[in-house]
Amino acid sequence: MFLEDPIALQCAQTHMQVLSTVPLFAEAMPMRRSRARFFGAAGFVAVACTVFFYTAVVRFPHALSAFPRERHAAATSASGTVALPTSVLRKRERMQSSSSLPSSARPQRSRLQRSSSASGSLSSAARELSAAEKRALVRQGGGKGILSTFRRSEPLTEERTIRSDNALAVYLTPSSVKRADGFLERTMDRVVEAGGNALVFDVKGSAVYFDGDMPLAKELGLVQPAYDIADVIAKARERDIYTIGRLIAIKDYGLTSRVPDTIVKHPKTGAKIGAEWVDPSHPTALEYNRQVICALAQAGIDEVNLDYIRFSTAQFGALYAYSRDEKAQHIETFLKMAREAIDACGPSTKLGISSYAILGWNYDINVETLGQDVVRLAPLVDIISPMAYPATFTSPEYYIPGKNPGSRSYWLVYRTMTGYTDLLGPDHAHKLRPWIQGYYMDAGEIEDEIRAVYDAGYCGFQFWNANNNYDPAYGGLKLAAGVRPEKCR
């Protein structure tokens, strides 16, 4: 599959980094020549990467063969049942004739079989397993369907000691996680050595990157494993590392290409808007993502972070057909599903969202475009992660030397965090744990970002670098170790 090609993936990640981190400057950025130059450069990079990405697809034509092109007669029947393409229905009939579990797994499945009630407790046999047996079961089962054959209300592994708001993480792509040269283990070791304690890795983009009990994803051909999730979690637990699965929620070309009816539509004309953003309240999109989130919680991941939990900025003109409240309602429907899935399948797993940093500066005008009403959504989640990347604040009005305290890297992170603090208030501000920039910076600039998080009153953060090169980030963590607040230790 073309996503496994490291050059294509790096280009795609860089493309997303350029496009997804351009904040909305509707109020603060004047229409001047500098703005034109900025957007012109950004557009050139985006076009170049898009052409390269398309070339990568052409180089791997089998990746396209899995995209059925037949239309749906309807997204749902009168009873609300999800309608699937005919090729998927034929595949379902074939799958029903054989077990999805290997024969070696079936005795363990019967031993740990749960009732269909989401609130039921683990079977007595499961409770009697020793800690070592549970860890062995996690290693053997995750990615093979063993753990996902029952729902649990208790974690299968020992109680976690790392607070979700205190996690210090780096982010890895699926290609980095799957590397055979020990890159994952070296990254974990370096994170711990530098003073970190957490790892973010992609679990779903335009495909699902791990195996598990996700029948709809499998029927659609969207399970394309890059790694064994149980093995990743087990290696992290050995080092006392908190695991965060990054799940791209609403931007999902894999799903929209297979089930075109999931594409967001004009509320009056019914015309599709774009090609890769789903309607977050569509029944098929909800069920597909519910199964993925449930499988993650059953596997024992510490947190699921929903990224792209918003409406498209590229189609903002057409999407103005939706009001601010309508957009927020659609996103809230998706988040309620995610909350319910985690509470049913693994309530020890935390739920987080990634959000635009600009909301901490100019809220109302940007919520109108994004639908990302974090004030409204905050009660549904455990963690809120503003993407506080100084590189995205291109207009000089955001940082004025001599007026704003500290360096540019410090002020832009600090002001984003205090803006979010004011928005969320005392009931939900404690959930903040930002993304901070781990690219195009030296260790000193990264230390300034970390100090800004601490000075704003927070403990945790995660670094974003699409290329997964964290040497400056490790250096910044070490430099900031002496100023880490006592409450964060």
N, C-alpha and C positions, 0 to 999 in steps of 0.2 A: 504494500500500500504506500502511496506517495508520502503520507505523513511520517513514515519511518525514515525517509531520506533525510539525513542530517542537514544537508545544505538547503533543501526546500523548506524544512521545518524552521531553520534559523531565519530564512528570509520571511517566512510567514509570521514568525514571532516578532521580527523587527517591524514588519508591516503593521501588525496589530499594535505594537508599542507606539509607533508613530501616530496611528489614527485614533486609538482608544484613549490616549493621554492628552489629546488636544482639548483643553477646557473650553467652556463656552464663555466667550468674552462679549456677550451681548450688551453689557452695560459698561464694563471697565476698559475695554480695549477700543481706542478710537480708530476710525477708518483712515489710516494714514499709509504712506508708502511702506513703512516697516511691516505693517500688517499684511499688505499685499505680498511683500517679499516672503514673509513667513509662510503664508498659506500656499504661495507658489512653490516654495521649496518642499513643503510637506506633501503637496500634490504630486510633485515630480518623484519623490521617494516612493510614495504609495503606488503610482503607476508603474514604476520600474519593478517594484517587488511583486506587483500583481502579474505583470508579464512573466517574470521568472517563475512565479508560483504556478501559473498556467502551463508553462513549459514543463515543469516538474510533473504535472498531471499527465501531460501528453507522453512523457517518458515512461509513465506507469499506467498505461491504458486500462489494465485490469482493475484499477481502483474505481474506474467509472462503471465497469460492468455490473457492479453490485447495486446500482441505482435504478430501480424499476421506474419506468416512465408512464405506466398506466395511471389514469386518473381514478379518483374515488367517485362512486355514484353519490355518496353523502358521507360526511364526517361521522355522524352518529345516526342511529335509527331512532324511531319514536320513543323507544324505551331508554335511550341514552347509551346504548352499547356502541363501543368504538368500532367503526367499519374499517376494514383493512383491505389492501390491494389483493387481487385474486392470487398473485404469486405467493403472497404471504400466507393466505388461507390454505393453499396447497401444501406449503411448507409446514404449517401447523398440523395438518392431518398426518404428515409423515412423522413429525416429532411425537405425536400422541401415541404412536405405536411402539415406542421404545423409551426407556428410562433415560433421563438426562444425566443421571449419576453413573459413574463407573461402578462395576460390581464390587470392587474393593471398598467402596464408600458406603454401600448399602447397610451393612451391619451397624456402622456408627450412626447412620441416619435413623435407623429404627430405635437405637438406644436413646437418641436425643429428640425423638419426635415430639412436637408440641401440639397442643390444641390450636384451633383456628382463632381463639380469643386472643386479642392483642394484649389484654391485661393479665393473662394467665401467667403463672410463675414457671420457672424451669422445672423440668421433670426431676424426680428425686435422684435418678441416675446421674443427671448432669450435675446436680449439686454435690454429689459424692465424689466427683472427680477431684483429684489433687491439683494443686497449682501447676505442677510439672505436666500432668496429663492435659490440662486445659491449654497450656502453651503449645504442647505438641499437637493438639487438635487444631489450634489456630494455624500452625505452620502447615499442617497437612491439608487442611480443608479449605482455606480461603481461596478463591479462584477455581475450586473444584466443585463448588456447589454444596459442600457439607454444612457449613455454617448457615447458609441461606435457606436451609430446609425447615427452619423453625424460627419463631420470633422469641426474643428474650427480653426480660425486664431487668436482668442483672448482667453485669459485664462478665465475660468468660475469663478475663485476666484480672490481675491484681488492681486494686484501686489506684487511680492516677494521683500523683502528688503535684503536678504542674497545673497552676491556675491558667485558664484560657486567656485571661487578660494579661498574663505575665509571660506569654510565649515570645521567644526571640528566634525568628525563623529565617531561613532562606528558601527560595522557590526553585524547583527543578521541573523541567519539561519531561514528557514521557520518554523521549529519546535518551535523556540523561539518566533516568531511573533504570532503563533497561540495558545500559551499557554493560558489556561483559568484562570490562577491565577493572572492576572494583570501584568505579567512580562514585556510586551511591554510598558505599561504606566509607570511602575516604571523605566524602562531603559530610557525612554524619559525624565522623571523628573530628574533623576540623571545626564544625559548628560547636561541638562540646568544648574543644580545646580553646576556642576563642571566647567562650562564655555564653554561647547560645544554648537553646534547649528544645528547638522545634524545627519541623520540616514541612513545607508546603509542596505538594506535587499534584499534577493534573490527573484527574480521574475521569473527566468527560469533556470533550470538545465537540467536534462534529462526529465523533464516535465515542464509545466507552472503552477505556484503556485497561480494564481488568475484567476477569471473568467472575460470574456469580449467578444468583437466581434472579434473572431479569428476562423473563420469557418474551416480552414484547420487543425489547432491544435485539434479542437473538432472532426473532422472526423477521425483523426488519433488516437483518444483516449488519447491525451497528455495534456489535461486540467485537472489538478488534484488539485483543489483549497485547499490551506492551510489557507487562510484568505480572508477577504473582503478588497480589496485594497482601496476602497473609504473610508472605516472606518479608515484604517491606515493613509491615507493622511489627513483626517479630524482631527484625534487626533494630528498629527504632526503640522498641521496649528494652532491648538489651542495654541500650545506652541512655535510658530514661529520657527519650526524645518524644515530644508531643507531636502527633501526626495530624496534618490538615489536608484534606482532599479538596482541591480547587475544581469546582464544577461550573462550566460555562452554561448558563441557564437558558437564556432566551434567544441568543444568537446561535442558531443550530442548523447549518445547511445540511448536515446528515439527515436530520428528521424531515426538514422541509422538502428535500429532494425525493424522499421516499413517500412521504404523505403530504402532498402539496396543499391539501386543505388546511393544514396547520399554520400556514403563512398568515401573518396578521393582515386583516382586510379593512378596507374603508367601511366605516360603520353604516353608511347610507347606501353606497353603490354596490358594496360587496366585492369591489375590485381588489386584487392582491396588491399589497404595498411592499415592493422589494421582493427578494427571493430567499433570504436566509434568516429572517427574524420570525419566530413563531408568535402566535397569539398566546400569551402566557396563561390564559384561562381556557384554552382549547382542551377538550377531554382527552384527546390522544397525547398531547404534549404533557398534560398533568400525569397521566398514568405511566407514560414512558419514564419521566423523571422521578416519579414516586418509586418505581421499582429500583431504579439506580440508587436513589438515596437510601432506601430500605436495605439494599444489599451492602452499602457502605457501613451503615449502622450495625448491621449484623456481623460484619467482618471485624468490628471493634475499633474502627477509626475514631480518633478523639474528637475531630471536628470536620464538618462539611462547610466549605466556604462557597457561597453562590456568587459567581462573577457574571458580568453582563446581565444583571438583574435590573433591566431598564429597557426603555424603548430606544430605537435607533436614532442617532443624531444625523446620520447621512440622509434619512428620509423625513427629517423634521417638518418639512413643508406639508407633505401629504398627511403626516400624522397629527397635524393641528386640527384635523377633523375630530380627534378625540380631545375632550376637555382634560384639564389637569386631574380632576377627580376620577374620570373614567380610566385614565392611564394608571393611576394609583390603585384603583379597584382591581384591575386586571393583574397587576403585580402582587397585590395583597392576596389574591386568590391563589397564585403560585406559591407564595410564602406560607400560607396556611396549610397547603398540601404538604410542603416540606416539613413544617413543624409537626404535623400529625404523623407523617411517615417516621420521623425520628422518634417521636414519643411512643409509637407502637412497636418499632423494630429494634430500638436500642437507645433508651432514654438517657444513657450516660454520655452519648455523643452530643456535642454542642453544634449549634447552627449559627453560621455567620454570613454576612453579606459584604461585598466590596462596593464602595460608592464613590461618586465623583468628589474630589476635593473642593471643587468650586462651590459646592453647596454650602460649605462653611463660610463663604464670602458673600455670595449673591444667591440667596435661597429661592425666592419665589419665581424669578424669571427662568431659572434653570430647572426647577421642578416641573414647570409648565412644559418644557421640552422633554425631559427625561422620564417623568412619571415616578421618579425615584424619591418618593416622599418619606425620607428616613424618620421623620417625627412620627408619622402614622405607622410605619412598619416596625419601629423599635420594639414594641412589646412582644413581637413574634420571634425575636432572635436573641442570641446570647452574646454575639460579637458584631460590632460594626467597624468596618475597615476603610476609612477614607484613603484614596490613592494620592497621598501627599507627595508628589514628585516635583521638586523645584523646576526641573527641566520643562514642565508643561506650562509654567507661568511665564510666557514670553514677553508680555507687556511690561515695560518698566514701572508702570504705576503700582504694581503689586509690591515692589520693594524699592524704597527710597533710602539710599545710604545717608547716614547722619540723622535721619528721622526715625527709621525703624531700627530697633536694637539688634545687635548681633550681625552675623554674616547673612548673606542671601539665603544660603541653605538652612540656616537656623530659623530665620524669620518666617519663611514661607511654610515650613512645617509647623512652627509654633502657632502662627496665626490661623492656619487651617484647623488645628486641634482646639484652640480656644473658641473659634467660631462654632465648631460642632458641639463643644461643651455647652455653649449658650443655647443652641438649638434643642438639644436633648434634655437639658435640665437634670436635676439630681436623681430622677428616677431611672434614667437610662444612660447618662454620660459615662458611667463606670464601665460600660460595654465597649468603649472605644479602644481599638488596637490597630493603628494605621499601617498601611503599606508605606514604606519609604524607599527612596531611590537608591539602587545599588549599581547603577551604570553611569558612565561618564563622570565619575567623581573619584577623588583621592580619599585616603583614609581620614585626613583632617576634615574634609567637607562632610564625610559620613558621620564623624564624631559630632559635628555641629547638629546634624539631623537628630541624632540620638539624644543629645542634650536638650533639644527642643521638645522632644516627647516627654522627657523627665520633667522639665520645667513647666510643662502644661499640666502636669499632675498624673501622668500615666506611666506604665511600666513596660508594656509589650509592644512589639512591632514586627513586621516581616519585610525582608528585602525583596525587591523586584529587579531581576536582571534577566532578560530574555535569553542571553547567551550563557547564563549560569556560571559566570566568572566572578567569584566573590572574594578575591584576594584583598581589594580595598575594604570590603565590608568586614572581613575578619580583623583587619587592622583597626578599623573604626571601633569595632566592639571592644577590642583590647584597650584602646585609648580612653574609651568612655567608662571602663570598668570601675574606675575610682570615684565616679560621680553618680553611680547608680544609687537611687534612694534606698534607705533602709527598708521601707515597706515593700520594695521590689525584690529583696534578697531572699 
